[in-house]
Amino acid sequence: MEESKNTFSRRQFVELLGVSAAGFGLVSMAGCSGGDTSAPAASGGDTTGGGAADAITYSLTADPRALDPAYFDDGESAVVSCNIHEGLYQYGAKDAKVAPCLAVDLPEISDDGKVYTIKLREGVKFHDGAEFNAEAVKKSIERQLEPNRNSDMPYASFVFGEKEAGNGVETVEAVDPTTVKITLRAASTPFLKNLAMALASPIVSPAAIDAATPGQPIAEPKGTGPYKFVDWTKGASVTLVANDEYWGEAPKVKNLVFKIIAEGNTRLTSLMNGECDIISSVDPSSADQVTSNGFELFSEDGMTINYMAFNTETGQCTDQEVRKAVAQAINVEEMVQAIYGDYATVANSVMPTWMAPYAKDVKQTAYDPEAAKKTLADKGITSLQCITYTTARPYNQKGGSQLANMIQGYLSEVGVDVSITEYDWTTYKTKVQTDPYDICFYGWTGDNGDPDNFMNLLADTNWSMNVAHFQDDEYKALIAQGVDTPDGDERDAIYLKCEEMVAEKQPWVLISHSKNLLGINPKVKDFYYHPTGVAFFKGVSKEA
């Protein structure tokens, strides 16, 4: 970690970013790939017959937190785990429409919306040979229900609900080997979508659960998916191998390697010289380097939000007027253009532009430095403590350092000194739960395409999800109402009220919605980065 000692003015930082965006980049590396920029070098590994390579290598920006679906909430873990594990349901190849996976059909739902009866696929085995059946489903879910769940299961309450709140899963019953009955405490419109998520919902081997250290994630994950876990060398790579006994269509590539490469230019170099076939979180200022050297740039609007959170529980920003004043000091539009250029849009809503109930007329706090300066002076706010992350994220390919430094500059102009402490992402995920701060930077990639998946963050009692520590009874009541209401105009109106409350109470300063940016070797075929922030490799191939 390091603490920032320098304070940039807003103008100095904008100018600095303008220079870096225009003038910084890699020197063309055609020589590293044989001098032919239209034919990038293949990554290492032998080839199989038929002109196909036997390995694909994908870069991650950080180590996974875990490979047990119950124990992670980050994209690095999810993008690996989703190739090992499967859930009862899955999303469409390019959208969040729910379809059967380990279930054979959509569930039969009782008239009151509380009981889900699910028929299971037969003849499926986990990677350790254990049978997939109703008892396995029951065990996989029940370990995440109260009182079994622990504080290191970040998505348990998010997916399966909380008894205290009167929602979520009450019981899981194995009716017979191929039938599971899940009973909810209250009807839940997003629950079916939750069951298709890559976090918490996938079914894991009961034998692997039994073998794990109590209260700890499964170290060697065993799912039913198209790839099997081989090795995880912390800080270096995760290796998977094709599951020869996979129940569905066989994977097209034998070996799948995830390399951990934190630094953006190093990831780009690894693509250029053939060490990686696909690199994640391409820096927007390096996007042209990808295409000019003969590689493909994946660029699609993400299901993301990039934001600055206030600690509403302790410190200098518990006062809503202080939060408003800090927001007034920040020129979000200028900042987004300076840092991300054309690869992000200013966020007027928590949810992305294409998700209901997005509305551009939700009134966010307007830039007004003079009003900010007066309020902050009146409130006696002269300093703020900020923590941020240095690692590129899907919602913020630049990492949090530039955001923190630019906001430091804005606030210096209204008489507030901001001290910045930086951490790599893996460390930050812990520090944001344990260390004091007034403001921090975070973001979100939607898991299931449902408004609840975004807006519920600010109702969660798990501080790894709700870094603003925002707890508001009126807001929670709206969230509960939204969960219980069927899809349609009435439900959209509820979440629009949530959006308006976030703008009014200011637990966050909304910054941007990003494009998903990945660099891809053109020899790789049929790769798609899913809107939920994962990549399914079962149908992906690579020419030798």
C-alpha positions as CSV (number, residue, x, y, z in Angstrom):
1,M,0.0,0.0,0.0
2,E,1.0,3.6,-0.3
3,E,-0.5,6.9,0.7
4,S,-0.7,9.7,-1.7
5,K,1.4,12.7,-0.7
6,N,0.7,15.0,-3.6
7,T,-2.4,17.1,-4.2
8,F,-3.3,17.7,-7.8
9,S,-5.5,20.6,-8.8
10,R,-8.5,19.6,-11.0
11,R,-7.0,21.4,-14.1
12,Q,-3.5,19.8,-13.6
13,F,-5.0,16.4,-13.4
14,V,-7.2,16.8,-16.4
15,E,-4.2,18.0,-18.4
16,L,-2.1,15.1,-17.1
17,L,-4.7,12.6,-18.2
18,G,-5.1,14.3,-21.6
19,V,-1.4,13.8,-22.2
20,S,-1.4,10.2,-21.0
21,A,-4.4,9.3,-23.1
22,A,-2.9,10.8,-26.2
23,G,0.8,10.1,-25.7
24,F,1.1,7.0,-23.6
25,G,0.9,3.5,-25.1
26,L,3.0,0.5,-26.0
27,V,5.5,0.7,-28.8
28,S,4.2,-1.6,-31.7
29,M,5.3,-5.1,-30.8
30,A,5.0,-6.7,-34.2
31,G,8.5,-8.1,-33.8
32,C,7.4,-10.2,-30.8
33,S,4.9,-12.0,-33.0
34,G,7.1,-12.8,-36.0
35,G,6.7,-9.4,-37.6
36,D,3.2,-10.1,-39.0
37,T,0.6,-8.0,-37.2
38,S,-2.2,-9.7,-39.0
39,A,-1.2,-13.1,-37.7
40,P,-0.5,-12.9,-33.9
41,A,1.5,-15.6,-32.4
42,A,-0.3,-18.6,-30.9
43,S,0.0,-19.1,-27.2
44,G,2.1,-22.0,-25.9
45,G,1.0,-25.6,-25.9
46,D,0.8,-28.6,-28.2
47,T,-1.9,-28.8,-30.9
48,T,-4.3,-31.6,-31.5
49,G,-5.4,-33.0,-34.8
50,G,-7.7,-31.0,-37.1
51,G,-5.8,-27.8,-36.8
52,A,-7.0,-26.8,-33.4
53,A,-4.9,-25.7,-30.4
54,D,-5.3,-27.6,-27.2
55,A,-5.0,-24.6,-24.8
56,I,-6.5,-21.2,-24.3
57,T,-5.0,-18.7,-21.9
58,Y,-7.0,-15.9,-20.4
59,S,-5.7,-13.1,-18.2
60,L,-7.2,-12.1,-14.8
61,T,-6.3,-8.8,-13.1
62,A,-6.1,-10.4,-9.7
63,D,-6.2,-13.7,-7.9
64,P,-9.7,-15.2,-7.3
65,R,-10.9,-14.8,-3.8
66,A,-12.0,-18.4,-3.8
67,L,-13.3,-21.1,-6.3
68,D,-16.1,-22.3,-4.1
69,P,-19.2,-20.4,-5.3
70,A,-20.4,-19.9,-1.7
71,Y,-17.3,-17.9,-0.8
72,F,-16.7,-15.2,-3.4
73,D,-18.3,-12.1,-4.7
74,D,-15.6,-11.0,-7.3
75,G,-15.4,-11.4,-11.1
76,E,-12.0,-13.1,-11.1
77,S,-13.5,-16.0,-9.0
78,A,-16.7,-16.1,-11.0
79,V,-15.0,-16.3,-14.5
80,V,-13.0,-19.3,-13.4
81,S,-15.7,-21.0,-11.3
82,C,-18.4,-20.8,-13.9
83,N,-16.5,-23.2,-16.1
84,I,-16.2,-25.7,-13.2
85,H,-19.6,-25.4,-11.6
86,E,-23.2,-25.3,-12.9
87,G,-26.5,-24.3,-11.4
88,L,-30.0,-25.6,-11.7
89,Y,-30.5,-22.8,-14.3
90,Q,-28.4,-20.8,-16.7
91,Y,-28.6,-17.6,-18.7
92,G,-28.7,-17.3,-22.5
93,A,-25.5,-17.2,-24.4
94,K,-25.6,-13.4,-24.7
95,D,-28.4,-12.3,-22.3
96,A,-29.9,-13.0,-18.9
97,K,-32.9,-15.0,-20.0
98,V,-33.2,-18.0,-17.7
99,A,-33.1,-21.6,-19.2
100,P,-32.7,-25.0,-17.6
101,C,-29.2,-26.4,-16.9
102,L,-29.0,-29.1,-14.2
103,A,-32.8,-28.8,-14.0
104,V,-34.7,-30.2,-16.9
105,D,-37.3,-27.5,-17.1
106,L,-38.3,-24.2,-15.5
107,P,-39.7,-24.7,-12.0
108,E,-43.3,-25.3,-11.2
109,I,-44.2,-22.4,-8.9
110,S,-47.2,-22.4,-6.5
111,D,-50.0,-19.8,-6.9
112,D,-48.7,-17.9,-3.9
113,G,-45.2,-17.7,-5.4
114,K,-43.5,-19.3,-2.5
115,V,-43.0,-23.0,-3.5
116,Y,-40.6,-23.9,-6.4
117,T,-40.7,-27.6,-7.5
118,I,-37.8,-28.4,-9.6
119,K,-37.1,-31.6,-11.7
120,L,-33.5,-32.5,-12.0
121,R,-31.4,-33.9,-14.8
122,E,-30.5,-37.6,-14.4
123,G,-27.2,-39.3,-15.1
124,V,-25.0,-36.3,-14.1
125,K,-21.9,-36.8,-11.9
126,F,-19.7,-34.4,-10.1
127,H,-16.0,-34.3,-11.0
128,D,-15.2,-36.5,-8.0
129,G,-17.7,-39.2,-9.1
130,A,-20.4,-38.2,-6.7
131,E,-24.0,-38.4,-8.0
132,F,-25.8,-35.2,-8.8
133,N,-29.3,-35.6,-7.2
134,A,-31.8,-33.8,-5.0
135,E,-29.8,-34.5,-1.8
136,A,-26.7,-32.8,-3.4
137,V,-28.8,-29.7,-4.3
138,K,-30.2,-29.6,-0.7
139,K,-26.8,-29.8,0.8
140,S,-25.3,-27.2,-1.5
141,I,-28.0,-24.6,-0.7
142,E,-28.5,-25.4,3.0
143,R,-24.9,-24.7,3.9
144,Q,-25.6,-21.1,2.9
145,L,-28.9,-20.7,4.8
146,E,-29.1,-19.6,8.4
147,P,-27.8,-20.7,10.8
148,N,-25.2,-22.6,8.7
149,R,-23.9,-19.7,6.7
150,N,-20.9,-17.7,7.9
151,S,-19.7,-14.1,7.4
152,D,-17.3,-15.2,4.6
153,M,-20.2,-16.2,2.4
154,P,-20.8,-12.8,0.8
155,Y,-23.7,-13.7,-1.5
156,A,-25.6,-16.0,0.8
157,S,-28.1,-13.4,2.0
158,F,-28.1,-11.7,-1.4
159,V,-29.3,-14.8,-3.2
160,F,-31.1,-16.9,-0.5
161,G,-32.4,-14.1,1.7
162,E,-32.5,-13.5,5.5
163,K,-34.9,-14.8,8.1
164,E,-34.8,-11.5,10.0
165,A,-36.0,-9.7,6.9
166,G,-38.8,-12.2,6.4
167,N,-37.6,-13.2,2.9
168,G,-35.6,-15.8,1.1
169,V,-35.4,-19.6,1.4
170,E,-37.1,-21.2,4.4
171,T,-36.7,-24.9,3.5
172,V,-35.1,-27.1,0.9
173,E,-36.6,-30.6,0.5
174,A,-35.4,-33.6,-1.5
175,V,-38.8,-35.0,-2.5
176,D,-37.1,-37.9,-4.3
177,P,-33.7,-38.3,-6.1
178,T,-34.8,-36.1,-9.1
179,T,-37.1,-33.6,-7.4
180,V,-36.3,-30.6,-5.2
181,K,-38.8,-28.4,-3.5
182,I,-37.7,-25.0,-2.3
183,T,-40.1,-23.0,-0.1
184,L,-39.6,-19.3,0.3
185,R,-40.8,-17.1,3.2
186,A,-42.3,-14.6,0.8
187,A,-42.8,-14.5,-3.0
188,S,-39.7,-13.2,-4.8
189,T,-39.7,-12.1,-8.4
190,P,-35.9,-12.2,-8.9
191,F,-35.4,-15.6,-7.2
192,L,-35.5,-17.7,-10.4
193,K,-32.9,-15.3,-11.9
194,N,-30.8,-15.7,-8.8
195,L,-30.7,-19.5,-9.2
196,A,-28.9,-19.0,-12.5
197,M,-26.2,-16.8,-11.1
198,A,-22.5,-17.8,-11.1
199,L,-22.2,-16.8,-7.4
200,A,-23.7,-18.8,-4.5
201,S,-26.2,-20.7,-6.7
202,P,-24.0,-23.3,-8.5
203,I,-24.3,-26.8,-7.1
204,V,-21.1,-28.3,-5.6
205,S,-20.2,-31.9,-4.8
206,P,-21.5,-33.1,-1.4
207,A,-18.3,-35.0,-0.9
208,A,-16.3,-31.9,-1.5
209,I,-18.3,-30.0,1.1
210,D,-17.7,-32.8,3.6
211,A,-13.9,-32.8,2.9
212,A,-13.5,-29.0,3.3
213,T,-12.3,-27.5,6.6
214,P,-15.4,-26.3,8.5
215,G,-16.1,-22.6,7.8
216,Q,-13.6,-22.5,4.9
217,P,-14.1,-22.7,1.1
218,I,-13.6,-25.9,-0.8
219,A,-9.9,-25.9,-1.7
220,E,-10.2,-28.2,-4.7
221,P,-13.6,-27.5,-6.2
222,K,-15.7,-30.3,-7.7
223,G,-18.6,-29.3,-9.9
224,T,-20.5,-30.8,-12.8
225,G,-19.2,-28.3,-15.4
226,P,-17.3,-28.8,-18.7
227,Y,-13.9,-28.2,-17.0
228,K,-12.3,-29.7,-14.0
229,F,-10.0,-28.0,-11.5
230,V,-6.3,-29.0,-11.8
231,D,-4.1,-26.4,-10.0
232,W,-4.1,-22.9,-8.5
233,T,-0.7,-21.3,-8.0
234,K,-1.6,-18.1,-6.0
235,G,-0.5,-15.0,-7.7
236,A,0.3,-16.8,-11.0
237,S,-2.3,-19.0,-12.6
238,V,-5.3,-21.3,-12.3
239,T,-5.4,-24.3,-14.6
240,L,-8.5,-26.3,-15.7
241,V,-8.8,-29.4,-17.9
242,A,-11.7,-30.6,-20.0
243,N,-14.1,-32.9,-18.3
244,D,-14.1,-36.0,-20.5
245,E,-17.3,-37.2,-18.8
246,Y,-19.3,-34.0,-19.1
247,W,-23.0,-34.7,-19.5
248,G,-23.4,-32.0,-22.2
249,E,-21.6,-31.1,-25.4
250,A,-17.9,-31.7,-24.9
251,P,-15.5,-28.7,-24.6
252,K,-13.6,-27.9,-27.7
253,V,-10.3,-27.0,-26.0
254,K,-8.5,-29.4,-23.6
255,N,-6.7,-27.0,-21.3
256,L,-7.9,-23.7,-19.9
257,V,-5.3,-21.5,-18.2
258,F,-6.1,-18.3,-16.2
259,K,-3.0,-16.2,-15.7
260,I,-3.0,-13.5,-13.0
261,I,-1.5,-10.3,-14.5
262,A,-2.3,-7.2,-12.4
263,E,-0.6,-4.5,-14.5
264,G,-2.4,-3.3,-17.7
265,N,0.6,-2.9,-19.9
266,T,1.9,-6.3,-18.9
267,R,-1.5,-7.8,-19.9
268,L,-1.2,-6.1,-23.3
269,T,2.3,-7.3,-23.8
270,S,1.2,-10.9,-23.0
271,L,-1.4,-10.6,-25.8
272,M,1.0,-9.2,-28.3
273,N,3.7,-11.9,-27.7
274,G,1.3,-14.8,-27.5
275,E,1.5,-15.6,-23.8
276,C,-2.3,-14.9,-23.5
277,D,-5.0,-15.4,-26.0
278,I,-7.6,-13.2,-24.3
279,I,-6.8,-10.3,-21.9
280,S,-9.4,-8.7,-19.6
281,S,-10.0,-5.1,-18.6
282,V,-8.1,-3.4,-21.4
283,D,-7.1,0.1,-20.5
284,P,-9.2,2.5,-22.6
285,S,-6.0,4.4,-23.6
286,S,-4.5,1.2,-24.9
287,A,-7.6,0.1,-26.9
288,D,-6.1,1.3,-30.2
289,Q,-2.9,-0.7,-29.5
290,V,-5.0,-3.9,-29.6
291,T,-6.5,-3.4,-33.0
292,S,-3.5,-1.7,-34.7
293,N,-1.4,-4.8,-33.9
294,G,-3.9,-7.2,-35.5
295,F,-5.9,-8.3,-32.5
296,E,-9.6,-8.0,-31.9
297,L,-11.1,-5.6,-29.3
298,F,-14.3,-6.8,-27.6
299,S,-16.2,-3.7,-26.8
300,E,-19.8,-3.8,-25.6
301,D,-21.8,-1.9,-23.1
302,G,-21.5,-3.6,-19.7
303,M,-24.1,-4.2,-17.1
304,T,-22.0,-2.1,-14.6
305,I,-21.9,0.9,-12.3
306,N,-18.7,2.6,-11.1
307,Y,-19.2,4.7,-8.0
308,M,-17.7,6.5,-5.0
309,A,-19.2,5.4,-1.7
310,F,-19.5,7.5,1.5
311,N,-19.2,5.7,4.9
312,T,-22.6,6.7,6.2
313,E,-22.1,4.9,9.5
314,T,-18.9,6.5,11.0
315,G,-16.5,9.3,10.2
316,Q,-16.9,12.7,8.5
317,C,-19.7,11.8,6.0
318,T,-22.5,10.5,8.2
319,D,-24.3,13.8,7.6
320,Q,-26.3,13.8,4.4
321,E,-25.6,17.5,3.9
322,V,-21.8,16.8,4.0
323,R,-22.3,14.0,1.4
324,K,-24.2,16.4,-0.8
325,A,-21.6,19.1,-0.6
326,V,-18.8,16.6,-1.4
327,A,-20.8,15.5,-4.5
328,Q,-21.3,19.2,-5.5
329,A,-17.5,19.6,-5.5
330,I,-17.0,16.9,-8.2
331,N,-17.4,17.5,-11.9
332,V,-18.4,13.9,-12.8
333,E,-18.9,14.6,-16.6
334,E,-15.4,16.2,-16.9
335,M,-13.9,13.4,-14.9
336,V,-15.5,10.6,-16.9
337,Q,-14.4,12.1,-20.2
338,A,-10.9,12.8,-18.9
339,I,-10.3,9.3,-17.6
340,Y,-12.3,7.0,-19.9
341,G,-12.9,8.9,-23.1
342,D,-15.4,7.1,-25.3
343,Y,-15.3,3.9,-23.4
344,A,-17.7,4.9,-20.6
345,T,-20.8,7.0,-20.2
346,V,-21.7,9.3,-17.3
347,A,-24.0,7.5,-14.9
348,N,-27.3,9.2,-14.3
349,S,-28.7,6.1,-12.7
350,V,-27.4,3.2,-10.6
351,M,-28.6,0.9,-13.4
352,P,-27.2,0.8,-16.9
353,T,-29.0,2.7,-19.6
354,W,-30.8,-0.3,-21.1
355,M,-32.2,-1.7,-17.9
356,A,-35.7,-0.7,-16.6
357,P,-36.4,1.5,-14.8
358,Y,-33.5,3.6,-16.0
359,A,-34.4,7.3,-16.3
360,K,-32.2,10.1,-17.4
361,D,-34.3,12.6,-15.5
362,V,-33.3,11.2,-12.1
363,K,-31.8,14.4,-10.6
364,Q,-28.2,13.7,-9.4
365,T,-26.4,16.3,-7.4
366,A,-25.3,19.0,-9.7
367,Y,-21.7,20.4,-9.9
368,D,-21.6,23.5,-7.7
369,P,-18.2,24.1,-6.1
370,E,-19.1,27.4,-4.5
371,A,-22.0,25.9,-2.7
372,A,-19.9,22.9,-1.8
373,K,-17.2,25.2,-0.3
374,K,-19.6,27.1,1.8
375,T,-21.4,24.0,3.2
376,L,-18.1,22.1,4.0
377,A,-16.7,25.2,5.7
378,D,-19.9,25.6,7.7
379,K,-19.8,21.9,8.7
380,G,-16.1,22.2,9.7
381,I,-15.0,19.6,7.1
382,T,-11.3,20.2,6.3
383,S,-10.1,16.7,5.6
384,L,-11.3,13.3,4.4
385,Q,-9.8,9.8,4.5
386,C,-10.0,7.9,1.3
387,I,-9.1,4.3,0.4
388,T,-9.0,2.9,-3.1
389,Y,-7.8,0.0,-5.2
390,T,-5.1,0.0,-7.8
391,T,-6.3,-3.0,-9.9
392,A,-8.3,-2.7,-13.1
393,R,-11.9,-3.8,-12.7
394,P,-14.5,-4.5,-15.4
395,Y,-16.5,-1.4,-14.4
396,N,-13.3,0.7,-14.1
397,Q,-10.4,-0.5,-16.3
398,K,-8.2,2.2,-15.0
399,G,-8.3,1.1,-11.4
400,G,-9.2,3.5,-8.6
401,S,-6.0,5.6,-8.4
402,Q,-6.9,8.1,-11.1
403,L,-10.4,8.6,-9.7
404,A,-9.0,9.1,-6.2
405,N,-6.4,11.6,-7.3
406,M,-8.8,13.6,-9.5
407,I,-11.4,13.8,-6.7
408,Q,-8.5,14.8,-4.4
409,G,-8.0,17.7,-6.8
410,Y,-11.6,18.7,-6.9
411,L,-11.9,18.8,-3.1
412,S,-8.7,20.7,-2.6
413,E,-10.4,23.5,-4.5
414,V,-13.2,23.7,-2.0
415,G,-10.8,23.6,1.0
416,V,-10.8,19.9,1.9
417,D,-7.6,17.8,2.1
418,V,-8.1,14.2,1.0
419,S,-5.5,11.6,2.1
420,I,-5.5,8.5,-0.1
421,T,-4.4,5.0,0.8
422,E,-4.1,2.5,-2.0
423,Y,-4.2,-1.3,-2.1
424,D,-4.2,-4.0,-4.7
425,W,-7.6,-5.5,-5.2
426,T,-7.2,-8.7,-3.2
427,T,-6.1,-6.7,-0.1
428,Y,-8.7,-4.0,-0.7
429,K,-11.5,-6.4,-0.5
430,T,-10.5,-7.0,3.1
431,K,-9.5,-3.5,4.0
432,V,-12.8,-2.0,2.9
433,Q,-14.4,-4.2,5.6
434,T,-11.9,-3.6,8.4
435,D,-10.3,-0.1,8.0
436,P,-11.7,3.3,8.6
437,Y,-12.5,5.6,5.7
438,D,-14.8,8.5,4.8
439,I,-14.9,7.7,1.1
440,C,-14.0,4.7,-1.0
441,F,-14.3,3.5,-4.6
442,Y,-16.2,0.5,-5.7
443,G,-18.4,-0.8,-8.5
444,W,-20.7,-3.5,-9.6
445,T,-21.3,-5.9,-12.5
446,G,-24.9,-7.1,-12.6
447,D,-25.3,-10.8,-12.0
448,N,-28.8,-11.5,-13.4
449,G,-30.2,-8.5,-15.3
450,D,-32.8,-7.7,-12.6
451,P,-33.1,-4.3,-11.0
452,D,-33.1,-5.8,-7.5
453,N,-29.5,-7.1,-8.2
454,F,-28.3,-3.4,-8.3
455,M,-30.6,-1.6,-5.9
456,N,-30.5,-4.3,-3.2
457,L,-26.8,-3.5,-2.6
458,L,-27.7,-0.6,-0.5
459,A,-30.1,-2.7,1.7
460,D,-27.6,-5.4,2.4
461,T,-26.1,-5.9,5.9
462,N,-22.9,-7.4,4.5
463,W,-20.4,-4.6,4.4
464,S,-18.4,-6.3,1.6
465,M,-21.5,-5.7,-0.6
466,N,-22.7,-2.4,0.9
467,V,-19.5,-0.5,1.4
468,A,-21.5,2.7,2.2
469,H,-22.9,0.9,5.3
470,F,-26.2,2.5,4.2
471,Q,-29.2,1.4,6.4
472,D,-32.4,3.1,5.8
473,D,-35.8,1.6,6.8
474,E,-37.8,3.4,4.1
475,Y,-35.3,2.2,1.4
476,K,-35.4,-1.4,2.7
477,A,-39.2,-1.3,2.6
478,L,-39.1,-0.3,-1.0
479,I,-36.6,-3.1,-1.8
480,A,-38.9,-5.6,-0.1
481,Q,-41.8,-4.3,-2.1
482,G,-39.9,-4.6,-5.3
483,V,-38.9,-8.2,-4.6
484,D,-42.5,-9.1,-4.0
485,T,-44.0,-7.3,-7.0
486,P,-44.3,-9.1,-10.4
487,D,-42.3,-7.6,-13.4
488,G,-44.1,-4.7,-15.1
489,D,-44.7,-1.0,-14.7
490,E,-45.6,-1.2,-11.0
491,R,-42.3,-2.9,-10.2
492,D,-40.4,-0.5,-12.4
493,A,-41.9,2.4,-10.5
494,I,-40.7,1.0,-7.2
495,Y,-37.1,0.8,-8.4
496,L,-37.3,4.3,-9.8
497,K,-38.2,5.5,-6.3
498,C,-35.1,3.6,-5.1
499,E,-33.1,5.5,-7.7
500,E,-34.5,8.8,-6.6
501,M,-33.8,8.0,-2.9
502,V,-30.1,7.1,-3.7
503,A,-29.8,10.5,-5.5
504,E,-31.4,12.3,-2.5
505,K,-29.7,10.6,0.4
506,Q,-26.4,10.4,-1.4
507,P,-24.7,7.2,-0.1
508,W,-22.9,7.1,-3.4
509,V,-21.6,9.5,-6.1
510,L,-22.5,7.8,-9.3
511,I,-19.6,8.0,-11.8
512,S,-19.9,5.9,-15.0
513,H,-21.2,2.9,-16.8
514,S,-18.3,1.1,-18.7
515,K,-17.9,-0.8,-21.8
516,N,-16.5,-4.3,-21.4
517,L,-13.1,-4.2,-23.1
518,L,-11.1,-7.3,-23.8
519,G,-8.3,-8.0,-26.3
520,I,-8.6,-11.3,-28.2
521,N,-6.3,-13.3,-30.5
522,P,-8.2,-13.7,-33.8
523,K,-7.4,-17.4,-33.7
524,V,-9.8,-17.7,-30.8
525,K,-13.3,-18.5,-32.1
526,D,-16.8,-18.1,-30.6
527,F,-15.6,-16.3,-27.5
528,Y,-18.2,-14.0,-25.8
529,Y,-17.8,-12.0,-22.6
530,H,-21.2,-12.4,-21.0
531,P,-23.1,-9.3,-19.6
532,T,-23.0,-10.8,-16.2
533,G,-19.2,-10.5,-16.1
534,V,-18.2,-14.1,-16.8
535,A,-16.9,-16.1,-19.8
536,F,-18.1,-19.6,-20.6
537,F,-15.5,-21.5,-22.5
538,K,-17.3,-24.7,-23.3
539,G,-18.0,-23.7,-26.9
540,V,-14.8,-21.7,-27.5
541,S,-12.0,-23.0,-29.8
542,K,-8.7,-21.8,-31.1
543,E,-7.0,-22.4,-34.4
544,A,-3.5,-23.8,-34.2
